[in-house]
Amino acid sequence: MRFRTKPCLMAALMAALPVTAPAQPVDTPGVTAPLTPAQILRNYPPDALSGAAVDKPVVLKSQGGMSMRVVKLAEGLSHPDGLVFLPDERTMLITERGGRLRVVRDGVLDPKPVEGLPALNNVGIGGLHDIVLHPDFARNNLLYVSYTKEVKPRLATTLAVARARFDNGRLTAVQDILVAEAWESPLGTYGGRMIFGPDGMLYISVGDRDGTTASDQSSARPQAQALNSHIGKILRVRDDGSVPPDNPFVKTAGALPEIWSYGHRNVYGMAWDPKTGVMWASEFGPAGGDEINKILPGHNFGWPLVSLGRHYSGNLVSDQPFHRDGMDDPIYFWNPNFNPENMFFYTGDKFPRLKGSLIVAGANTRKIAQMVIRGDFIRQGDTMLDELGVRFRDIRQGQDGNIYVLTEGRLRGPNDTDGMLLRIEPSTMAATANNPKGAAATAPD
């Protein structure tokens, strides 16, 4: 990783780069013209996935031989994407992409969704994304949801973040605190992952919003390098959506002040290492080139000027795929893809071999990976649960030290009800085993 350019100088240099705009006007579905029936049909498959990949509790082993018990807590979910634990240690809230917020209490899914969500657009992979609690939720009951916003008659959509009060099982005082400057195709990706940092600020990822992924040309892609757009960025705001005065581009003319870092494709995971205080993010690449990055304020992470992946056409994304001066190289990359979703640092005692490791959920690879970090060196350790054949969307550590995951069967399908909430806990054998201290450092590659 190379850090050679100060943010203010870096921003000036980006303006001079030759590949910040498409070579010719791009027809963008849902922006330059309304979506066609064929485009809509692709994003609304007529069939529906149902059932559950896990019925009764099952004991499985990771690739490295770690035994674990997988317990289904809830089924019948439709593309669950975000999960939080309430302070009462009995209740979880789950977002479903189609536009529902669900309650799981004492391990039982409430059949009635939470009322009060803002109106949203759920075409393609739009809809309701992530959820996060205010750091002082126990006192103020405030939470935040990220969602896909549309404003008719405008054709394009964007990412928005709403703050609300969770009041007797419904949302009240719902108010947008951020509407991203990321108006692009309804067929594009949104990001929308959120996390409160140790500084009490809210960090929000905005995806590359690319609705023309089958083409080498895109109206959205180059905006990841533009500081007057939120596309391809990690944003940092106060709990009310206002801008902290120490954000890196607050004093940069023409820059949006919410920007914390830029040059991202699709960040679906963010986590702080509790030992070092370092912020890490997982980034969904194109065809190849998924990344884990160490996030620093004002830094440029290269997309689409630097990428180790290819367009879906097979052509290289960049003529300099490995490095450009003034841009940060990934600390770790997967090629072929891993499809990283959310992630967290495991701090519990239930899985000693995982303690201190970064645990990453994989979508199309349909597995969970342990990433072992030593300074600026990362290696992939153990992998697990690929036997289930499901896409892992969100992954969290519970208050009990167990691991909780949300799953889906495929990326698109608004009528699908095969999503699950699973708890991963030690099996009886694993719980009584004499796990050696520091086993995470010797887990298999």
Sequence and secondary structure as in RCSB ss.txt:
>XXXX:A:sequence
MRFRTKPCLMAALMAALPVTAPAQPVDTPGVTAPLTPAQILRNYPPDALSGAAVDKPVVLKSQGGMSMRVVKLAE
GLSHPDGLVFLPDERTMLITERGGRLRVVRDGVLDPKPVEGLPALNNVGIGGLHDIVLHPDFARNNLLYVSYTKE
VKPRLATTLAVARARFDNGRLTAVQDILVAEAWESPLGTYGGRMIFGPDGMLYISVGDRDGTTASDQSSARPQAQ
ALNSHIGKILRVRDDGSVPPDNPFVKTAGALPEIWSYGHRNVYGMAWDPKTGVMWASEFGPAGGDEINKILPGHN
FGWPLVSLGRHYSGNLVSDQPFHRDGMDDPIYFWNPNFNPENMFFYTGDKFPRLKGSLIVAGANTRKIAQMVIRG
DFIRQGDTMLDELGVRFRDIRQGQDGNIYVLTEGRLRGPNDTDGMLLRIEPSTMAATANNPKGAAATAPD
>XXXX:A:secstr
    S HHHHHHHHHH TTSS SS    BTTTB   HHHHHHHS SS   S S  S EEEE TT  EEEEEEEEE
EESSEEEEEE TTSSEEEEEETTTEEEEEETTEE SS  B       STT SEEEEEE TTHHHH EEEEEEEEE
 TT   EEEEEEEEEEETTEEEEEEEEEE S  B TTS  EEEEEE TTS EEEEE    S TTSS  SSGGGGG
 TT  TTEEEEE TTS   TTSTTTTSTT  TTEEEE  SEEEEEEE TTT  EEEEEE SBS EEEEEE TT B
  TTTS SSB TTSSBS SS S  TTS   SEEESS   EEEEEE   SS GGGTT EEEEESTT  EEEEEEET
TEEEEEEEE GGG  EEEEEEE TTS EEEEEESSS  TT   EEEEEEEE HHHHHS   TTGGGG   
